[in-house]
C-alpha cells in the first residue's frame, strides 16, 4: 500500500469519545447485525439513485430494546416524507409544544419497518419561539 505511512499498517483507529455513540461490547451478534442492516437500509433510502431519495436523518439512535430505532429530523416535512414512504397511518403534529420556555412545532410517527419499530421525530422552533413570545 502506497497511501499509508510506514508503521501504521494494522494500527487501531482511535476516535474521540464524543464520536463514539456506544460500545457494541457485550451485545449479541444478532443485535449488532440487525442494527448494521437497519443503518444500511436507512442510508440506502437516504441516498437512493433509482427513485427519489428520502431526507437524511439528523440523528439515528437505537433503543435498549433489540428492535427499536429512533430517527430525528430537522424539519416536519422530512418526517412526513419518511412516514409516507414507510406507510405510517398517522403523523401526529403539535404546533405549540413548550420546551424550556421556547415554543416548538413537533411531528411524530411510529411505524414498523424491516422488523424494527421506527420512531420518526422532528422538533423545530416555531415562528416567534423566543421565551418572550411564550410569556406574552
ABEGO torsion letter per residue (X at the ends): XAABBBGABGBBBBBBAAABABBABGBBAAAAAAAAAAAAAAAAAAABAABBBBBBBABBBBBABABBBBBBBABAAAAAAAAAAAGBABBBBBABBBBGGBBBBBBBBBBBBGGBBBBBBBBBBBBGABAAAAAX
